[in-house]
Amino acid sequence: MEYKFSTVVDPATYETEGLCEGIPLRCHHNPEFEEIETLRCQEDWREYVGPLGFYKGGLGPRWNFMAITVPECLPERLGVLGYANELAFLHDDVTDVASLGELHNNDLMIAFEQGAKTGKIENAASGKRAIQSKIALEMLALNKEQAITTMKAWAKFAELGSGRQHQTHFKTEAEYIAYRMVDIGTMFWYGMVTFGMGISIPEEELDLCHELANTAYLNLGLTNDLYSWQKEYETAVAMGQDYVVNVISVLMEEHSISEEEAKAICREKIKVTIVDFRKIVKDTNERIDVSVELKMYLEALLYSLSGNLVWSLECPRYHRWASYNERQLDWMKNGIPRIDKNSTNVAVTHENGSLEPKTTKTNGIGNGVVSSLTSELANGSSGLQTLNGDDPSSNGMIDTSLVNVFATKKINGLNGVKPNDKNTTPPSADVELHRNVVLQQDMEDLDTKVS
């Protein structure tokens, strides 16, 4: 596959914990496209659906999710993919809450079925429909045929997976993995990668495509479970559940082992999937009986695996003390800029019309960032950052809980506990869930609506 829109990142600048041997990390040249539309999706959610509080989605201080999981995305499609992916994170958090999940899943399924059939989405049953319509219209304008294929895939995901069994207490690993292979969003991710890269896999190869990609899909699910465990655990506690729909919880219960032992098993399984999928890609590339498009899709999934892992290791969504970089915080506070997509130099303008010419900062990968960036924490630069300096709890201004913002309004106080970036377990508290944990009281909704 020819690489036009991304750069390999120096492996000395990021951590993989040995879980992605032999697969490099690539980062898109224009991560700001995703950044802007991710923030715009959050803004639209606040306008059409409701407040978000301390919600954390696809952005990270160094790596945004789509920029390193689909690094060869066509530049003109990265923005809409970032917007769609942020909606997916929001949807994932909503469907973790039993009273909301089924309604939102059905609405999502109907909306994308309608978009695929008619080329538009209307008759909103919830404010989410307006957001879905925006995604559909932009995708259809970019490439109607590929957009329809993607929306059909997304509708299938909403019908079969998307957290529809999030209230099921799985007893065995085999039972859980069978569920996870659907719920991880294989059809959602297939749509994201193929539309983003402009790949059209022949219909007669679709079954073979997903059969070959199953190992990659399993890797994505296991990696997500490993690093989202603390967030999902704390959400389950907040909701009064005595189980977590996560492979770590299933392994602990099935084998009567500790959390760390379950995580060690999960890590070994992740390593096996990496070895197996690299061989699948190599063997498929040597075949002459499959299309170039199928080979491209499988090769693209390699970078989805490395990107998902590296993002998961640093993202604010899963790490309670991680914050955003200066550029992201500036845009959240002062307003989302617009991108002049007609300019080959990609100028960025704010809503007030002021211009920010694009400059290039290498920071190890030469990805290009906006000149208003006042710190070296652009995508690809160094280090995590807290919002208020060394003490994340200073002034009480940052979220100190990973709890899903849709789960509850008030839960137990943190009592001054300061977990590290590895999300170690806080000491004992009031609520029992395989082990004890204390959670912070949810703060009032923070108004970060941009103008």
NORURQUI-V943197 format. One record per residue. N is the residue number from 1. RES is the residue in one letter. SS is DSSP state (2 for helix, 1 for strand, 0 for the rest). PHI is phi in whole degrees, -180 to 180 (NA if undefined). BURIAL is # if it has 9 or more other C-alpha atoms within 8 Angstrom, else .. Layout:
BEGIN
n:N res:RES ss:SS phi:PHI burial:BURIAL
n:N res:RES ss:SS phi:PHI burial:BURIAL
END
This chain:
BEGIN
n:1 res:M ss:0 phi:NA burial:.
n:2 res:E ss:0 phi:-84 burial:.
n:3 res:Y ss:0 phi:-106 burial:.
n:4 res:K ss:0 phi:-114 burial:.
n:5 res:F ss:0 phi:-119 burial:#
n:6 res:S ss:1 phi:-142 burial:#
n:7 res:T ss:1 phi:-131 burial:#
n:8 res:V ss:1 phi:-70 burial:#
n:9 res:V ss:0 phi:-92 burial:#
n:10 res:D ss:0 phi:-58 burial:.
n:11 res:P ss:2 phi:-63 burial:.
n:12 res:A ss:2 phi:-74 burial:.
n:13 res:T ss:2 phi:-101 burial:.
n:14 res:Y ss:0 phi:-146 burial:.
n:15 res:E ss:0 phi:-109 burial:.
n:16 res:T ss:0 phi:-125 burial:#
n:17 res:E ss:0 phi:56 burial:.
n:18 res:G ss:0 phi:72 burial:.
n:19 res:L ss:0 phi:-102 burial:#
n:20 res:C ss:0 phi:-148 burial:#
n:21 res:E ss:0 phi:-64 burial:.
n:22 res:G ss:0 phi:88 burial:.
n:23 res:I ss:0 phi:-120 burial:.
n:24 res:P ss:0 phi:-72 burial:#
n:25 res:L ss:0 phi:-100 burial:#
n:26 res:R ss:1 phi:-119 burial:#
n:27 res:C ss:1 phi:-128 burial:#
n:28 res:H ss:1 phi:-63 burial:#
n:29 res:H ss:0 phi:-67 burial:#
n:30 res:N ss:0 phi:-127 burial:#
n:31 res:P ss:2 phi:-63 burial:#
n:32 res:E ss:2 phi:-65 burial:.
n:33 res:F ss:2 phi:-60 burial:#
n:34 res:E ss:2 phi:-66 burial:#
n:35 res:E ss:2 phi:-55 burial:#
n:36 res:I ss:2 phi:-63 burial:#
n:37 res:E ss:2 phi:-76 burial:#
n:38 res:T ss:2 phi:-64 burial:#
n:39 res:L ss:2 phi:-65 burial:#
n:40 res:R ss:2 phi:-67 burial:#
n:41 res:C ss:2 phi:-64 burial:#
n:42 res:Q ss:2 phi:-62 burial:#
n:43 res:E ss:2 phi:-63 burial:#
n:44 res:D ss:2 phi:-66 burial:#
n:45 res:W ss:2 phi:-61 burial:#
n:46 res:R ss:2 phi:-61 burial:#
n:47 res:E ss:2 phi:-75 burial:.
n:48 res:Y ss:2 phi:-99 burial:#
n:49 res:V ss:0 phi:-118 burial:#
n:50 res:G ss:0 phi:167 burial:.
n:51 res:P ss:0 phi:-68 burial:.
n:52 res:L ss:0 phi:-116 burial:#
n:53 res:G ss:0 phi:57 burial:#
n:54 res:F ss:0 phi:-98 burial:.
n:55 res:Y ss:0 phi:-57 burial:.
n:56 res:K ss:0 phi:-131 burial:.
n:57 res:G ss:0 phi:-118 burial:#
n:58 res:G ss:0 phi:-87 burial:#
n:59 res:L ss:0 phi:-80 burial:#
n:60 res:G ss:0 phi:-144 burial:#
n:61 res:P ss:0 phi:-66 burial:#
n:62 res:R ss:0 phi:-116 burial:#
n:63 res:W ss:0 phi:-129 burial:#
n:64 res:N ss:0 phi:-87 burial:#
n:65 res:F ss:2 phi:-58 burial:#
n:66 res:M ss:2 phi:-69 burial:#
n:67 res:A ss:2 phi:-63 burial:#
n:68 res:I ss:2 phi:-116 burial:#
n:69 res:T ss:2 phi:-101 burial:#
n:70 res:V ss:0 phi:-130 burial:#
n:71 res:P ss:0 phi:-66 burial:#
n:72 res:E ss:0 phi:-98 burial:#
n:73 res:C ss:0 phi:-60 burial:#
n:74 res:L ss:0 phi:-59 burial:#
n:75 res:P ss:2 phi:-53 burial:#
n:76 res:E ss:2 phi:-72 burial:.
n:77 res:R ss:2 phi:-108 burial:#
n:78 res:L ss:2 phi:-66 burial:#
n:79 res:G ss:2 phi:-63 burial:#
n:80 res:V ss:2 phi:-67 burial:#
n:81 res:L ss:2 phi:-68 burial:#
n:82 res:G ss:2 phi:-62 burial:#
n:83 res:Y ss:2 phi:-63 burial:#
n:84 res:A ss:2 phi:-65 burial:#
n:85 res:N ss:2 phi:-68 burial:#
n:86 res:E ss:2 phi:-65 burial:#
n:87 res:L ss:2 phi:-61 burial:#
n:88 res:A ss:2 phi:-64 burial:.
n:89 res:F ss:2 phi:-64 burial:#
n:90 res:L ss:2 phi:-61 burial:#
n:91 res:H ss:2 phi:-62 burial:#
n:92 res:D ss:2 phi:-61 burial:#
n:93 res:D ss:2 phi:-67 burial:#
n:94 res:V ss:2 phi:-64 burial:#
n:95 res:T ss:2 phi:-75 burial:#
n:96 res:D ss:0 phi:-71 burial:#
n:97 res:V ss:0 phi:-101 burial:#
n:98 res:A ss:2 phi:-55 burial:#
n:99 res:S ss:2 phi:-71 burial:.
n:100 res:L ss:2 phi:-110 burial:#
n:101 res:G ss:2 phi:-59 burial:#
n:102 res:E ss:2 phi:-63 burial:#
n:103 res:L ss:2 phi:-59 burial:.
n:104 res:H ss:2 phi:-72 burial:#
n:105 res:N ss:2 phi:-62 burial:#
n:106 res:N ss:2 phi:-64 burial:#
n:107 res:D ss:2 phi:-65 burial:#
n:108 res:L ss:2 phi:-64 burial:#
n:109 res:M ss:2 phi:-61 burial:#
n:110 res:I ss:2 phi:-63 burial:#
n:111 res:A ss:2 phi:-62 burial:#
n:112 res:F ss:2 phi:-75 burial:#
n:113 res:E ss:2 phi:-63 burial:#
n:114 res:Q ss:2 phi:-64 burial:#
n:115 res:G ss:2 phi:-63 burial:#
n:116 res:A ss:2 phi:-68 burial:#
n:117 res:K ss:2 phi:-84 burial:.
n:118 res:T ss:2 phi:-112 burial:.
n:119 res:G ss:0 phi:81 burial:#
n:120 res:K ss:0 phi:-157 burial:#
n:121 res:I ss:0 phi:-123 burial:#
n:122 res:E ss:0 phi:-143 burial:.
n:123 res:N ss:0 phi:55 burial:.
n:124 res:A ss:0 phi:-60 burial:#
n:125 res:A ss:0 phi:-92 burial:.
n:126 res:S ss:0 phi:-151 burial:.
n:127 res:G ss:0 phi:-63 burial:#
n:128 res:K ss:2 phi:-62 burial:#
n:129 res:R ss:2 phi:-63 burial:#
n:130 res:A ss:2 phi:-65 burial:#
n:131 res:I ss:2 phi:-69 burial:#
n:132 res:Q ss:2 phi:-62 burial:#
n:133 res:S ss:2 phi:-63 burial:#
n:134 res:K ss:2 phi:-61 burial:.
n:135 res:I ss:2 phi:-61 burial:#
n:136 res:A ss:2 phi:-61 burial:#
n:137 res:L ss:2 phi:-64 burial:#
n:138 res:E ss:2 phi:-69 burial:#
n:139 res:M ss:2 phi:-65 burial:#
n:140 res:L ss:2 phi:-63 burial:#
n:141 res:A ss:2 phi:-69 burial:.
n:142 res:L ss:2 phi:-79 burial:.
n:143 res:N ss:0 phi:-164 burial:.
n:144 res:K ss:2 phi:-61 burial:#
n:145 res:E ss:2 phi:-62 burial:.
n:146 res:Q ss:2 phi:-69 burial:#
n:147 res:A ss:2 phi:-65 burial:#
n:148 res:I ss:2 phi:-64 burial:#
n:149 res:T ss:2 phi:-58 burial:#
n:150 res:T ss:2 phi:-67 burial:#
n:151 res:M ss:2 phi:-66 burial:#
n:152 res:K ss:2 phi:-63 burial:#
n:153 res:A ss:2 phi:-65 burial:#
n:154 res:W ss:2 phi:-67 burial:#
n:155 res:A ss:2 phi:-64 burial:#
n:156 res:K ss:2 phi:-65 burial:#
n:157 res:F ss:2 phi:-61 burial:#
n:158 res:A ss:2 phi:-65 burial:#
n:159 res:E ss:2 phi:-73 burial:#
n:160 res:L ss:2 phi:-100 burial:#
n:161 res:G ss:0 phi:-119 burial:#
n:162 res:S ss:0 phi:52 burial:#
n:163 res:G ss:0 phi:77 burial:#
n:164 res:R ss:0 phi:-67 burial:#
n:165 res:Q ss:0 phi:-114 burial:.
n:166 res:H ss:0 phi:-67 burial:#
n:167 res:Q ss:0 phi:-104 burial:.
n:168 res:T ss:0 phi:-88 burial:.
n:169 res:H ss:0 phi:-94 burial:.
n:170 res:F ss:0 phi:-73 burial:#
n:171 res:K ss:0 phi:-102 burial:#
n:172 res:T ss:0 phi:-129 burial:#
n:173 res:E ss:2 phi:-61 burial:#
n:174 res:A ss:2 phi:-60 burial:.
n:175 res:E ss:2 phi:-64 burial:#
n:176 res:Y ss:2 phi:-69 burial:#
n:177 res:I ss:2 phi:-63 burial:#
n:178 res:A ss:2 phi:-59 burial:.
n:179 res:Y ss:2 phi:-68 burial:.
n:180 res:R ss:2 phi:-65 burial:#
n:181 res:M ss:2 phi:-65 burial:#
n:182 res:V ss:2 phi:-90 burial:#
n:183 res:D ss:2 phi:-71 burial:#
n:184 res:I ss:0 phi:-61 burial:#
n:185 res:G ss:0 phi:94 burial:#
n:186 res:T ss:2 phi:-58 burial:#
n:187 res:M ss:2 phi:-73 burial:#
n:188 res:F ss:2 phi:-64 burial:#
n:189 res:W ss:2 phi:-70 burial:.
n:190 res:Y ss:2 phi:-57 burial:#
n:191 res:G ss:2 phi:-65 burial:#
n:192 res:M ss:2 phi:-63 burial:#
n:193 res:V ss:2 phi:-69 burial:#
n:194 res:T ss:2 phi:-67 burial:#
n:195 res:F ss:2 phi:-68 burial:#
n:196 res:G ss:2 phi:-59 burial:#
n:197 res:M ss:2 phi:-96 burial:#
n:198 res:G ss:0 phi:72 burial:.
n:199 res:I ss:0 phi:-96 burial:#
n:200 res:S ss:0 phi:-121 burial:.
n:201 res:I ss:0 phi:-80 burial:#
n:202 res:P ss:0 phi:-56 burial:.
n:203 res:E ss:2 phi:-58 burial:.
n:204 res:E ss:2 phi:-70 burial:.
n:205 res:E ss:2 phi:-104 burial:#
n:206 res:L ss:2 phi:-63 burial:#
n:207 res:D ss:2 phi:-63 burial:.
n:208 res:L ss:2 phi:-63 burial:.
n:209 res:C ss:2 phi:-57 burial:#
n:210 res:H ss:2 phi:-73 burial:.
n:211 res:E ss:2 phi:-63 burial:.
n:212 res:L ss:2 phi:-69 burial:#
n:213 res:A ss:2 phi:-87 burial:#
n:214 res:N ss:2 phi:-57 burial:#
n:215 res:T ss:2 phi:-66 burial:#
n:216 res:A ss:2 phi:-66 burial:#
n:217 res:Y ss:2 phi:-62 burial:#
n:218 res:L ss:2 phi:-63 burial:#
n:219 res:N ss:2 phi:-59 burial:#
n:220 res:L ss:2 phi:-60 burial:#
n:221 res:G ss:2 phi:-68 burial:#
n:222 res:L ss:2 phi:-66 burial:#
n:223 res:T ss:2 phi:-63 burial:#
n:224 res:N ss:2 phi:-61 burial:#
n:225 res:D ss:2 phi:-62 burial:#
n:226 res:L ss:2 phi:-62 burial:#
n:227 res:Y ss:2 phi:-95 burial:#
n:228 res:S ss:2 phi:-93 burial:#
n:229 res:W ss:2 phi:-53 burial:#
n:230 res:Q ss:2 phi:-64 burial:#
n:231 res:K ss:2 phi:-61 burial:#
n:232 res:E ss:2 phi:-70 burial:#
n:233 res:Y ss:2 phi:-62 burial:#
n:234 res:E ss:2 phi:-67 burial:#
n:235 res:T ss:2 phi:-65 burial:#
n:236 res:A ss:2 phi:-62 burial:#
n:237 res:V ss:2 phi:-61 burial:#
n:238 res:A ss:2 phi:-61 burial:#
n:239 res:M ss:0 phi:-91 burial:#
n:240 res:G ss:0 phi:78 burial:.
n:241 res:Q ss:0 phi:-84 burial:#
n:242 res:D ss:0 phi:-108 burial:#
n:243 res:Y ss:0 phi:-151 burial:.
n:244 res:V ss:0 phi:-126 burial:#
n:245 res:V ss:0 phi:-82 burial:#
n:246 res:N ss:0 phi:-159 burial:#
n:247 res:V ss:2 phi:-62 burial:#
n:248 res:I ss:2 phi:-63 burial:#
n:249 res:S ss:2 phi:-63 burial:#
n:250 res:V ss:2 phi:-63 burial:#
n:251 res:L ss:2 phi:-64 burial:#
n:252 res:M ss:2 phi:-59 burial:#
n:253 res:E ss:2 phi:-75 burial:#
n:254 res:E ss:2 phi:-65 burial:#
n:255 res:H ss:2 phi:-107 burial:.
n:256 res:S ss:0 phi:54 burial:.
n:257 res:I ss:0 phi:-122 burial:#
n:258 res:S ss:0 phi:-80 burial:.
n:259 res:E ss:2 phi:-59 burial:#
n:260 res:E ss:2 phi:-66 burial:.
n:261 res:E ss:2 phi:-67 burial:#
n:262 res:A ss:2 phi:-65 burial:#
n:263 res:K ss:2 phi:-64 burial:#
n:264 res:A ss:2 phi:-63 burial:.
n:265 res:I ss:2 phi:-63 burial:.
n:266 res:C ss:2 phi:-60 burial:#
n:267 res:R ss:2 phi:-61 burial:#
n:268 res:E ss:2 phi:-65 burial:.
n:269 res:K ss:2 phi:-66 burial:#
n:270 res:I ss:2 phi:-62 burial:#
n:271 res:K ss:2 phi:-61 burial:#
n:272 res:V ss:2 phi:-64 burial:.
n:273 res:T ss:2 phi:-64 burial:#
n:274 res:I ss:2 phi:-65 burial:#
n:275 res:V ss:2 phi:-61 burial:#
n:276 res:D ss:2 phi:-66 burial:#
n:277 res:F ss:2 phi:-74 burial:#
n:278 res:R ss:2 phi:-58 burial:#
n:279 res:K ss:2 phi:-68 burial:.
n:280 res:I ss:2 phi:-60 burial:#
n:281 res:V ss:2 phi:-64 burial:#
n:282 res:K ss:2 phi:-60 burial:.
n:283 res:D ss:2 phi:-65 burial:.
n:284 res:T ss:2 phi:-67 burial:#
n:285 res:N ss:2 phi:-63 burial:.
n:286 res:E ss:0 phi:-89 burial:.
n:287 res:R ss:0 phi:-79 burial:.
n:288 res:I ss:0 phi:-111 burial:.
n:289 res:D ss:0 phi:-105 burial:.
n:290 res:V ss:0 phi:-127 burial:#
n:291 res:S ss:0 phi:-75 burial:#
n:292 res:V ss:2 phi:-62 burial:.
n:293 res:E ss:2 phi:-62 burial:#
n:294 res:L ss:2 phi:-63 burial:#
n:295 res:K ss:2 phi:-63 burial:#
n:296 res:M ss:2 phi:-62 burial:#
n:297 res:Y ss:2 phi:-63 burial:#
n:298 res:L ss:2 phi:-65 burial:#
n:299 res:E ss:2 phi:-64 burial:#
n:300 res:A ss:2 phi:-62 burial:#
n:301 res:L ss:2 phi:-65 burial:#
n:302 res:L ss:2 phi:-55 burial:#
n:303 res:Y ss:2 phi:-77 burial:#
n:304 res:S ss:2 phi:-65 burial:#
n:305 res:L ss:2 phi:-68 burial:#
n:306 res:S ss:2 phi:-67 burial:#
n:307 res:G ss:2 phi:-65 burial:#
n:308 res:N ss:2 phi:-62 burial:#
n:309 res:L ss:2 phi:-66 burial:#
n:310 res:V ss:2 phi:-64 burial:#
n:311 res:W ss:2 phi:-62 burial:#
n:312 res:S ss:2 phi:-63 burial:#
n:313 res:L ss:2 phi:-74 burial:#
n:314 res:E ss:2 phi:-127 burial:#
n:315 res:C ss:0 phi:-72 burial:#
n:316 res:P ss:0 phi:-60 burial:#
n:317 res:R ss:0 phi:-60 burial:#
n:318 res:Y ss:0 phi:-112 burial:#
n:319 res:H ss:0 phi:-124 burial:#
n:320 res:R ss:0 phi:-65 burial:#
n:321 res:W ss:0 phi:-102 burial:#
n:322 res:A ss:0 phi:-76 burial:#
n:323 res:S ss:0 phi:-124 burial:#
n:324 res:Y ss:0 phi:-105 burial:#
n:325 res:N ss:0 phi:-83 burial:#
n:326 res:E ss:2 phi:-60 burial:#
n:327 res:R ss:2 phi:-63 burial:#
n:328 res:Q ss:2 phi:-62 burial:#
n:329 res:L ss:2 phi:-64 burial:#
n:330 res:D ss:2 phi:-64 burial:#
n:331 res:W ss:2 phi:-69 burial:#
n:332 res:M ss:2 phi:-64 burial:#
n:333 res:K ss:2 phi:-83 burial:#
n:334 res:N ss:2 phi:-106 burial:.
n:335 res:G ss:0 phi:118 burial:#
n:336 res:I ss:0 phi:-79 burial:#
n:337 res:P ss:0 phi:-75 burial:#
n:338 res:R ss:1 phi:-107 burial:#
n:339 res:I ss:1 phi:-104 burial:#
n:340 res:D ss:0 phi:-81 burial:#
n:341 res:K ss:0 phi:-74 burial:.
n:342 res:N ss:0 phi:-86 burial:.
n:343 res:S ss:0 phi:-95 burial:.
n:344 res:T ss:0 phi:-70 burial:.
n:345 res:N ss:0 phi:-92 burial:.
n:346 res:V ss:0 phi:54 burial:#
n:347 res:A ss:0 phi:-81 burial:#
n:348 res:V ss:1 phi:-116 burial:#
n:349 res:T ss:1 phi:-120 burial:#
n:350 res:H ss:0 phi:-84 burial:#
n:351 res:E ss:0 phi:-60 burial:#
n:352 res:N ss:0 phi:-82 burial:.
n:353 res:G ss:0 phi:95 burial:.
n:354 res:S ss:0 phi:-68 burial:.
n:355 res:L ss:1 phi:-105 burial:.
n:356 res:E ss:1 phi:-119 burial:#
n:357 res:P ss:0 phi:-66 burial:#
n:358 res:K ss:1 phi:-77 burial:#
n:359 res:T ss:1 phi:-119 burial:.
n:360 res:T ss:0 phi:-114 burial:#
n:361 res:K ss:0 phi:-116 burial:.
n:362 res:T ss:0 phi:-74 burial:.
n:363 res:N ss:0 phi:45 burial:#
n:364 res:G ss:0 phi:95 burial:#
n:365 res:I ss:0 phi:-134 burial:#
n:366 res:G ss:0 phi:61 burial:#
n:367 res:N ss:0 phi:-85 burial:#
n:368 res:G ss:0 phi:82 burial:#
n:369 res:V ss:1 phi:-136 burial:#
n:370 res:V ss:1 phi:-81 burial:#
n:371 res:S ss:0 phi:-68 burial:#
n:372 res:S ss:0 phi:-75 burial:.
n:373 res:L ss:0 phi:-61 burial:#
n:374 res:T ss:0 phi:-102 burial:.
n:375 res:S ss:0 phi:-133 burial:.
n:376 res:E ss:0 phi:-82 burial:.
n:377 res:L ss:0 phi:-87 burial:#
n:378 res:A ss:0 phi:-77 burial:#
n:379 res:N ss:0 phi:-57 burial:#
n:380 res:G ss:0 phi:101 burial:#
n:381 res:S ss:0 phi:-91 burial:#
n:382 res:S ss:0 phi:-105 burial:#
n:383 res:G ss:0 phi:83 burial:.
n:384 res:L ss:0 phi:-84 burial:#
n:385 res:Q ss:0 phi:-138 burial:#
n:386 res:T ss:0 phi:-98 burial:#
n:387 res:L ss:0 phi:-69 burial:#
n:388 res:N ss:0 phi:-120 burial:#
n:389 res:G ss:0 phi:95 burial:.
n:390 res:D ss:0 phi:-67 burial:.
n:391 res:D ss:0 phi:-101 burial:.
n:392 res:P ss:0 phi:-61 burial:#
n:393 res:S ss:0 phi:-92 burial:#
n:394 res:S ss:2 phi:-62 burial:.
n:395 res:N ss:2 phi:64 burial:.
n:396 res:G ss:2 phi:61 burial:.
n:397 res:M ss:0 phi:-100 burial:.
n:398 res:I ss:0 phi:-121 burial:.
n:399 res:D ss:0 phi:-68 burial:.
n:400 res:T ss:0 phi:-114 burial:#
n:401 res:S ss:0 phi:-137 burial:.
n:402 res:L ss:0 phi:-96 burial:#
n:403 res:V ss:0 phi:-63 burial:#
n:404 res:N ss:0 phi:-48 burial:#
n:405 res:V ss:0 phi:-67 burial:#
n:406 res:F ss:0 phi:-89 burial:.
n:407 res:A ss:0 phi:-79 burial:#
n:408 res:T ss:0 phi:-163 burial:#
n:409 res:K ss:0 phi:-96 burial:.
n:410 res:K ss:0 phi:-137 burial:.
n:411 res:I ss:0 phi:-136 burial:#
n:412 res:N ss:0 phi:-66 burial:#
n:413 res:G ss:0 phi:-73 burial:.
n:414 res:L ss:0 phi:-80 burial:#
n:415 res:N ss:0 phi:58 burial:.
n:416 res:G ss:0 phi:79 burial:.
n:417 res:V ss:0 phi:-70 burial:.
n:418 res:K ss:0 phi:-124 burial:.
n:419 res:P ss:0 phi:-64 burial:#
n:420 res:N ss:0 phi:-89 burial:.
n:421 res:D ss:0 phi:-66 burial:#
n:422 res:K ss:0 phi:-85 burial:.
n:423 res:N ss:0 phi:59 burial:#
n:424 res:T ss:0 phi:-65 burial:.
n:425 res:T ss:0 phi:-70 burial:.
n:426 res:P ss:0 phi:-65 burial:#
n:427 res:P ss:0 phi:-67 burial:.
n:428 res:S ss:0 phi:-60 burial:.
n:429 res:A ss:0 phi:-153 burial:.
n:430 res:D ss:0 phi:-86 burial:.
n:431 res:V ss:1 phi:-105 burial:.
n:432 res:E ss:1 phi:-97 burial:#
n:433 res:L ss:0 phi:-155 burial:#
n:434 res:H ss:0 phi:67 burial:.
n:435 res:R ss:0 phi:-156 burial:.
n:436 res:N ss:1 phi:-90 burial:#
n:437 res:V ss:1 phi:-154 burial:#
n:438 res:V ss:0 phi:-118 burial:#
n:439 res:L ss:0 phi:-124 burial:#
n:440 res:Q ss:0 phi:-79 burial:#
n:441 res:Q ss:0 phi:-66 burial:#
n:442 res:D ss:0 phi:-66 burial:#
n:443 res:M ss:0 phi:-81 burial:.
n:444 res:E ss:0 phi:-62 burial:.
n:445 res:D ss:0 phi:-57 burial:.
n:446 res:L ss:0 phi:-88 burial:.
n:447 res:D ss:0 phi:-83 burial:.
n:448 res:T ss:0 phi:-112 burial:.
n:449 res:K ss:0 phi:-60 burial:.
n:450 res:V ss:0 phi:-96 burial:#
n:451 res:S ss:0 phi:-93 burial:.
END
